[in-house]
Amino acid sequence: MTAPHKFRSVEEQLAALRKGAAEIIREEELRAKLERSRASGKPLRIKLGVDPTAPDLHLGHTVVLRKLKHFQDEGHTAIFLIGGFTALVGDPSGQSETRPPLTPQQVQANAKTYLDQVFKLLDPEKTEVRNNADWLDPLTNQEIVRLCAKYRVARLLEREDFRSRLQKQEPIAVHELLYPLYQAYDSVVLKADVELGATEQKFNLLMGRDIQREYGQESQVALTMPILVGTDGQRKMSKSLGNYVGITESPTEMFGKLMSISDELMWSYYDLLTDFAPPVIVRIKEEVRTGVLHPMDAKMQLAHYIIAGFHGEDAARKASDEFRRVFRERQAPSDIPEAKLPEGDYTLLKILTQLKVAESRSEAERLIKQGAVEWNQTIVRNVNLTVQIRKLTPQGAWTLRVGKKKFLRVVAE
């Protein structure tokens, strides 16, 4: 028989669980659940459902995952629910139109890659992995009708995304109305004490509270997390918008993207993507404000922490060293792609266009005049500069740098 778990005090747990949360509905209920859990030694059941609609996760997805990890770290049961059935239905949350359906094969392939990535954060030995296809697929028509009878259509249409689409006379398919009901039924099957989700999931999480009561269960607590703003500093992080940092990207690529965010945005990343306690973040922020710590150093510390969590400490250190060498010390990266040119005399303008570093002669001219072009570690501003490319020279190769990130090692053919 397993011994009851020894939990930290309720105040200590709440302090860790509140960090970064947008809303806890209701916090007094969470406190009561934590008190009962601590008294009995029985962990709470914490549910996070994810529809595997794409193969790769980005940092935006990890905000809620990290909160699930916080519960797991406190000794509670983390339930990672794969929406094997609901992914085929399509979550209407935040959607202005009906989602295109996925095939079961797509969902299955995506689910496998999700687990590989999720376990970079969660402890696989302590995570309960479930798939809602196991109980939603076998539901009979009678059981679905009984589930539908427990909620009013008028309340469903109160949802902001549904209401907006109705006002614009945009279509809403019947299966979209069923989605939040299915998600709520998951909470009944799993006997969830707490359900996690992004702020746009609030309606679905609250429906779970209602449906659990209808089935004679105590309502789950709904904990929502803010939506992470992408590297552009304006819109939700999204692969389709190109403002994302993928957790399977190379450490160097992740580091570069994280260093590109604004100093202001850095603080929400500290809050949502690290396990630093709020007083630690306040101290770092104060050090930056007073000039004790340079904003770039604070950002490098953030990038190092995030990358180490997914790729390990060594990889994070190498990415940090590479960034420092290239962007601070203005040295060439350790691995530069090679570009070959036939022997001859070239203007720098011609090299830029021939190697497709610039799309046109006028763009090449603009880059040179702006001081954005370096030839062998020397900034060139003379648009008429001519260089000799020869095989039999002591030089052997020439380094071309355009802007901050584009490097080429030019050699003679």
C-alpha positions in Angstrom: 0.0 0.0 0.0 1.4 3.4 -1.0 2.1 5.8 1.9 0.2 9.1 1.8 2.1 11.9 0.1 3.5 14.7 2.3 2.6 18.1 0.8 4.1 21.5 1.4 1.9 24.0 3.3 -1.2 25.2 1.4 0.2 28.8 1.4 3.5 27.5 -0.2 1.6 25.5 -2.8 -0.7 28.5 -3.6 2.3 30.8 -4.0 3.8 28.5 -6.6 0.5 27.8 -8.4 -0.5 31.4 -8.6 2.7 32.4 -10.5 1.8 33.7 -14.0 -1.9 32.6 -13.7 -4.4 34.9 -15.4 -7.3 33.6 -13.3 -8.2 30.9 -10.8 -11.9 30.1 -10.6 -12.4 29.9 -7.7 -9.3 30.4 -5.6 -11.1 29.6 -2.4 -12.2 26.3 -3.9 -8.6 25.5 -4.8 -7.5 26.3 -1.3 -10.1 24.0 0.1 -9.1 21.2 -2.2 -5.4 21.7 -1.3 -6.3 21.6 2.4 -8.3 18.3 2.0 -5.5 16.9 -0.1 -2.8 17.8 2.4 -4.9 16.3 5.3 -5.6 13.0 3.5 -2.2 12.7 1.7 -4.2 12.2 -1.5 -3.0 14.1 -4.6 -5.3 16.3 -6.6 -6.1 15.3 -10.2 -4.9 18.1 -12.6 -6.1 17.9 -16.2 -4.6 19.5 -19.3 -6.2 18.6 -22.6 -4.3 19.2 -25.8 -5.6 18.5 -29.3 -2.6 17.4 -31.5 -3.4 19.6 -34.5 0.2 20.2 -35.6 3.4 18.1 -35.2 5.6 20.6 -33.3 5.2 22.6 -30.1 6.4 26.1 -29.6 7.1 28.1 -26.4 3.5 29.4 -26.5 2.2 25.9 -25.9 4.6 25.4 -22.9 3.0 28.1 -20.8 0.2 25.9 -19.7 2.4 22.8 -19.7 4.7 24.5 -17.2 1.8 25.1 -14.9 0.9 21.4 -15.1 4.6 20.8 -14.1 4.1 23.1 -11.1 1.2 21.0 -9.9 3.3 17.9 -10.5 6.2 19.3 -8.6 3.8 19.9 -5.6 3.1 16.2 -5.7 -0.3 16.2 -7.5 -1.3 13.9 -10.4 -0.6 15.5 -13.8 -3.0 14.2 -16.4 -1.9 15.0 -19.9 -5.0 14.4 -22.1 -4.5 13.8 -25.8 -7.6 14.9 -27.7 -7.6 11.9 -30.0 -11.4 12.4 -30.5 -11.8 16.2 -30.0 -9.0 16.9 -32.5 -11.2 15.4 -35.2 -14.1 17.7 -34.1 -12.0 20.9 -33.9 -12.0 23.4 -31.0 -13.9 26.6 -32.0 -12.1 28.6 -29.3 -10.7 31.9 -30.7 -11.7 30.8 -34.2 -13.5 33.1 -36.7 -14.4 30.2 -38.9 -14.9 26.5 -38.8 -11.6 24.6 -38.4 -10.7 22.1 -41.2 -11.0 18.5 -40.0 -7.9 16.4 -39.4 -7.6 12.7 -40.3 -7.2 10.1 -37.6 -3.7 9.3 -39.0 -2.6 13.0 -38.7 -3.8 13.1 -35.1 -2.0 9.9 -34.2 1.3 11.0 -35.8 1.1 14.4 -34.1 0.2 12.9 -30.7 3.4 10.8 -30.8 5.6 13.8 -31.4 3.7 15.8 -28.7 4.6 13.2 -26.1 8.3 13.2 -27.1 8.3 17.0 -26.6 6.0 17.2 -23.5 8.3 14.9 -21.5 11.1 17.5 -21.8 9.1 19.3 -19.1 7.0 16.7 -17.4 8.2 13.7 -15.5 7.0 10.7 -17.6 7.0 8.4 -14.6 4.6 10.6 -12.8 2.3 11.7 -15.7 -1.0 10.0 -16.4 -1.4 10.0 -20.2 -4.9 9.5 -21.5 -6.7 9.8 -24.8 -10.3 10.9 -25.0 -11.0 8.8 -28.0 -11.0 5.9 -25.5 -14.4 7.1 -24.0 -15.8 9.5 -26.6 -15.6 7.1 -29.5 -17.8 4.4 -27.8 -20.5 6.9 -26.7 -23.9 5.8 -27.9 -26.4 8.2 -29.5 -28.5 7.9 -26.4 -25.5 8.9 -24.2 -24.7 11.9 -26.4 -28.3 13.0 -26.3 -28.3 12.7 -22.5 -25.1 14.8 -22.4 -26.5 17.5 -24.7 -29.7 17.7 -22.5 -27.5 19.0 -19.6 -26.7 22.3 -21.2 -28.7 25.1 -22.8 -28.1 26.3 -26.4 -28.6 30.0 -25.3 -25.6 29.6 -22.9 -23.5 28.1 -25.6 -24.2 31.0 -27.9 -23.0 33.4 -25.2 -19.5 32.4 -26.1 -17.7 35.4 -27.6 -16.5 33.6 -30.7 -19.9 32.2 -31.4 -21.7 35.5 -30.7 -19.3 37.3 -33.0 -19.8 34.9 -35.8 -23.6 35.1 -35.5 -23.5 38.9 -35.6 -21.4 38.7 -38.8 -23.8 36.1 -40.2 -20.9 33.6 -40.5 -21.7 29.9 -40.3 -21.4 27.8 -37.1 -21.5 24.0 -37.6 -23.4 21.8 -35.1 -20.3 19.8 -34.3 -18.6 23.0 -33.1 -21.4 23.4 -30.5 -20.7 19.8 -29.3 -16.9 20.5 -28.8 -17.1 22.2 -25.3 -19.6 19.5 -24.2 -17.1 16.8 -25.1 -14.3 18.6 -23.3 -16.5 19.0 -20.2 -17.3 15.3 -20.3 -13.6 14.5 -20.3 -13.5 16.2 -16.8 -16.3 13.9 -15.6 -14.5 10.7 -16.8 -11.2 11.8 -15.4 -12.7 13.2 -12.1 -10.6 16.3 -12.5 -10.0 18.5 -9.5 -8.4 21.3 -11.6 -8.4 21.9 -15.3 -5.8 24.1 -17.0 -6.0 26.1 -20.2 -5.2 29.3 -21.9 -7.4 32.3 -21.3 -9.3 31.6 -24.6 -10.3 28.3 -23.1 -12.1 29.8 -20.2 -15.6 29.1 -21.5 -14.8 25.4 -22.1 -13.2 25.1 -18.6 -16.3 26.7 -16.9 -18.6 24.3 -18.8 -16.6 21.5 -17.3 -17.5 22.8 -13.8 -21.2 22.8 -14.8 -21.2 19.4 -16.4 -19.4 17.8 -13.5 -22.1 19.0 -11.1 -24.8 17.6 -13.5 -23.1 14.2 -13.1 -23.0 14.5 -9.3 -19.3 15.4 -9.0 -17.6 18.3 -7.2 -16.8 21.1 -9.7 -13.2 21.4 -11.0 -11.2 24.6 -10.4 -10.5 26.4 -13.7 -7.0 27.9 -13.9 -6.2 29.9 -17.0 -2.8 31.1 -18.2 -2.1 34.2 -20.4 -1.5 33.7 -24.1 2.2 34.2 -24.9 3.0 37.1 -27.2 5.2 36.1 -30.1 8.7 37.5 -30.9 7.1 40.3 -32.9 5.8 41.7 -29.6 2.3 42.2 -31.0 0.4 39.0 -31.7 -0.1 35.6 -30.2 2.8 33.3 -30.8 2.0 31.2 -33.8 3.8 29.2 -36.4 1.6 30.6 -39.2 2.6 34.1 -38.2 6.3 33.3 -38.1 6.7 34.9 -34.7 7.4 31.6 -32.8 10.2 29.8 -31.0 9.9 26.1 -31.6 11.1 23.8 -28.8 12.7 21.4 -31.3 14.6 24.1 -33.1 18.4 24.2 -32.7 19.7 25.9 -29.6 21.5 28.5 -31.7 18.3 29.3 -33.6 16.2 29.5 -30.3 18.9 31.7 -28.7 18.8 34.2 -31.7 15.0 34.4 -31.7 14.8 34.9 -27.9 17.5 37.7 -28.1 15.4 39.4 -30.7 12.4 40.1 -28.4 12.0 43.6 -26.9 13.2 44.5 -23.4 9.6 45.0 -22.3 8.4 41.7 -23.6 11.3 39.9 -21.8 9.5 40.2 -18.4 6.4 38.3 -19.5 8.8 35.6 -20.8 10.5 35.5 -17.4 7.1 35.2 -15.8 5.6 32.5 -18.1 8.6 30.5 -19.3 10.8 30.1 -16.2 10.4 28.7 -12.7 12.1 31.8 -11.1 10.1 32.9 -8.1 8.3 36.3 -8.4 10.8 38.0 -5.9 13.7 36.8 -8.0 12.2 38.3 -11.2 11.4 41.6 -9.3 15.1 41.7 -8.3 16.4 41.1 -11.8 14.0 43.8 -13.1 15.2 46.3 -10.5 18.8 45.5 -11.4 18.1 46.3 -15.0 16.2 49.5 -14.1 19.0 50.8 -11.9 21.7 49.9 -14.5 23.3 47.2 -12.4 22.4 44.6 -15.0 22.4 45.4 -18.8 19.1 44.4 -20.5 21.0 42.2 -23.0 22.6 40.3 -20.1 19.2 39.7 -18.5 17.9 38.5 -21.9 20.9 36.2 -22.3 20.2 34.7 -18.9 16.5 34.1 -19.9 17.5 32.5 -23.2 20.1 30.3 -21.5 17.5 29.1 -18.9 14.9 28.3 -21.5 17.2 26.5 -23.9 18.8 24.5 -21.1 15.4 23.1 -20.2 14.9 21.6 -23.6 18.4 20.9 -24.9 20.6 20.7 -21.7 23.1 22.9 -20.0 25.9 22.3 -22.5 23.9 23.2 -25.5 22.6 26.3 -23.9 26.2 27.4 -23.0 27.4 26.8 -26.5 24.5 28.8 -28.0 25.2 31.6 -25.5 29.0 31.6 -26.4 28.2 31.6 -30.1 25.8 34.6 -29.7 28.4 36.5 -27.7 31.1 35.8 -30.3 29.0 36.8 -33.3 26.9 39.7 -32.0 29.0 41.2 -29.2 32.5 40.6 -30.3 31.5 40.8 -34.0 33.3 37.6 -34.9 32.2 35.1 -37.5 30.2 32.1 -36.4 32.0 28.8 -35.9 30.0 27.2 -38.8 29.7 29.4 -41.8 28.1 28.2 -45.1 30.5 28.3 -48.1 29.8 30.1 -51.3 31.9 29.6 -54.5 32.7 32.1 -57.1 34.7 31.6 -60.4 38.2 33.3 -60.3 38.1 36.9 -61.3 37.8 40.5 -60.2 34.4 41.5 -58.7 32.8 44.6 -57.3 31.2 44.0 -54.0 27.9 44.9 -55.6 28.2 42.0 -58.0 29.2 39.6 -55.2 26.1 40.5 -53.2 23.8 40.0 -56.2 25.5 36.9 -57.6 25.4 35.1 -54.3 21.8 36.2 -53.9 22.5 38.0 -50.6 20.8 41.0 -52.1 17.8 40.7 -54.5 18.9 43.6 -56.7 21.7 45.9 -57.4 19.9 48.8 -55.8 19.3 46.7 -52.6 23.0 45.8 -52.6 24.0 49.5 -53.0 21.6 50.5 -50.1 23.1 47.8 -47.8 26.7 49.0 -48.5 25.8 52.7 -48.0 24.2 51.8 -44.6 27.3 50.1 -43.4 25.6 46.7 -43.2 28.3 44.9 -45.3 31.6 43.6 -44.0 34.3 42.1 -46.1 37.0 40.3 -44.0 35.8 41.9 -40.8 36.0 45.4 -42.3 32.9 47.5 -42.9 32.7 48.6 -46.5 30.9 51.8 -47.5 32.4 52.2 -51.0 29.9 50.8 -53.5 32.7 50.7 -56.2 35.1 48.5 -54.1 36.6 45.8 -56.3 38.1 42.6 -54.9 40.2 39.8 -56.5 39.0 36.2 -56.0 41.9 33.9 -56.8 42.7 30.3 -55.8 46.4 30.8 -55.3 46.4 33.5 -52.7 47.5 33.4 -49.0 43.9 34.4 -48.2 42.3 31.3 -49.5 38.8 32.4 -48.4 37.1 35.7 -47.6 34.4 36.3 -45.0 31.3 38.2 -46.1 28.9 39.5 -43.5 25.6 41.2 -44.3 23.5 42.6 -41.5 23.8 40.9 -38.1 23.0 37.3 -39.0 24.1 36.6 -42.6 27.6 35.1 -43.0 29.2 33.5 -46.0 32.7 32.1 -46.5 33.6 33.0 -50.1 36.1 30.7 -51.9 37.4 30.6 -55.5 36.2 27.7 -57.7 
